[in-house]
Amino acid sequence: MPATGELIRAMNYVEDITATLRRICLYIPSMSAEERKRLAESLKAAGGALNAAVADLEKAGQ
């Protein structure tokens, strides 16, 4: 089954997110403990949204 434009666009968004996370990881060693803590909190919130999206995709596939 060929990929639709919508699927390709969504997969490109995922690639963008992954690239952004790689860039963020480059800065972690130079961050203070407080900055790392705040970033971790922000990423946890984003992780919840990611987990919800994956759950929706898996639920829709059943």
C-alpha positions in Angstrom: 0.0 0.0 0.0 1.5 3.3 -1.0 2.0 6.0 1.6 -0.3 9.0 1.5 0.9 12.5 1.7 -0.6 12.8 5.2 1.5 9.8 6.4 4.6 11.1 4.8 4.1 14.5 6.4 3.4 12.9 9.8 6.6 10.8 9.5 8.6 13.9 8.7 7.3 15.5 11.8 8.5 12.5 13.8 11.9 12.8 12.1 12.0 16.5 13.1 11.2 15.7 16.7 14.0 13.1 16.7 16.5 15.5 15.3 15.5 18.2 17.8 16.0 15.7 20.7 19.5 14.9 19.4 20.3 18.6 19.3 19.0 19.0 22.9 21.1 16.1 24.1 24.2 17.9 22.8 23.6 20.7 25.3 22.8 18.6 28.4 26.5 18.3 29.6 26.8 22.1 29.7 23.6 22.6 31.6 23.3 23.3 35.3 21.5 20.8 37.6 18.5 23.1 37.8 18.4 23.5 34.0 18.6 19.7 33.5 15.8 19.2 36.1 13.5 21.8 34.3 14.3 20.2 30.9 13.5 16.7 32.3 10.1 18.0 33.5 9.4 19.5 30.1 10.4 16.3 28.3 8.3 14.1 30.7 5.2 16.2 29.7 6.1 15.8 26.0 6.6 12.1 26.7 3.1 11.8 28.0 1.8 13.2 24.7 3.9 10.9 22.7 2.7 7.9 24.7 -0.9 9.0 24.2 -0.3 9.3 20.4 1.2 5.8 20.2 -1.7 4.4 22.2 -4.2 6.0 19.9 -2.4 4.6 16.8 -2.3 1.1 18.3 -6.0 1.3 19.4 -7.0 2.4 15.9 -5.2 -0.5 14.3 -7.2 -3.1 16.2 
